[in-house]
Amino acid sequence: MINIAIDGPSGAGKSTLAKMLAKKLGYIYVDTGALYRSIGLYMFDSGINPKDKDAVIEALSNIKIELRFENGTQKVYLNGTDVKDRIRLPEMSMYASLTSAIPEVRAFLLDIQKDMAKKNNVIMDGRDIGTVILPDAQVKIFLVASSETRAKRRYKELAEKGIETSYEEVLSDIIKRDENDSTRAVAPAVAAPDAVLLDSSDMNADEALDAALKIIEDKIR
Ligand code: DC
């Protein structure tokens, strides 16, 4: 199987790029952030403080997460319910970021990710795909962009979905999450030594796609 890992900070354009690549190459796109967001959502719905490590770990035994692909689109089922839309609520970003720092949460989601990549050609995006989940991926891309570019993109994305927020709020959320995600003790969002760095600050989606396709061709042709 061919495994392509795309890691990088929030809002760098990983999901847009990964979706385009998956379509172009005929691979399955696996959005691992959705798994962490589902855990966050469970804590939110259960009134569990995402910083209360013991309570989060205890709650894991009540959670069943499944990934299904329907018409080529990933759907996440949390205890049997499709949570694809609710996990995109802005509050869920911070819930996911906080709970994802807990090693037990990461261990809980390990097999589901590895299994996917074992059985399918995948483009998988996340934070630790190239370093922890798929250390043997044939291609690893670490996608970055300036915080301002990322905040602008995410703000536009949320506005298009009718989710109300301000640019300043989105920017401060991104900076806070970067800090959480890159400094945590387990699986911090850092580039694997063999990852290729791609800076999309001054690229549109098509340019980023072309750049990524070149990187992929170099590695697997
Ligand atoms: O990619 P995203 O914004 O949907 O991810 C939500 C949070 O989940 C993010 O702040 C960090 C965490 N995450 C992670 O720790 N590891 C991953 N592979 C994917 C996401």
Residues whose N, C-alpha, C, O or C-beta is under 5 A from the ligand:
A	BS01	DC	S10 T32 G33 A34 Y36 S93 A96 S97 S100 D125 G126 R127 D128 R177 D181
